[in-house]
Amino acid sequence: MNLQTFFAIIQRDFKVLLKEFDEFVIRVAIQPTLFVLVFGLVLPKIGEIPQGYINLIAPGILGMSMLTAGVFSTAIPLAWDFGTTREIEDRLLAPISVRAVLFEKVVMCMIQAWLAG
């Protein structure tokens, strides 16, 4: 595997992520914010759950947010790449193997999931 090409593709994905960082933050922050709002403020206020319940489920919300961000950062861009933009063809024309392109996508999605956490 040509590491220079691999890192060039990662660098390109980082530039795209930084360009669309507002969208990324909104996509990543909506779900945990709503969970914290509902389970930390609304449900304890109306007496449906105990006051400290949010402290119990906060690690699960964090984990679920990271998992969701990882899945969506894989599925949505791949759907766009195969569908409307046809950008996957440009990646497959790079001088690296198809497995390396797949590995790059997985590495970039892991980084996005880590950023979401």
Secondary structure, DSSP 8 states (H G I E B T S, - for coil): --HHHHHHHHHHHHHHHHHTHHHHHHHHHHHHHHHHHIIIIIHHHHTSS-TTHHHHHHHHHHHHHHHHHHHHHHHHHHHHHHTTS-THHHHHTSSS-HHHHHHHHHHHHHHHHHHH-
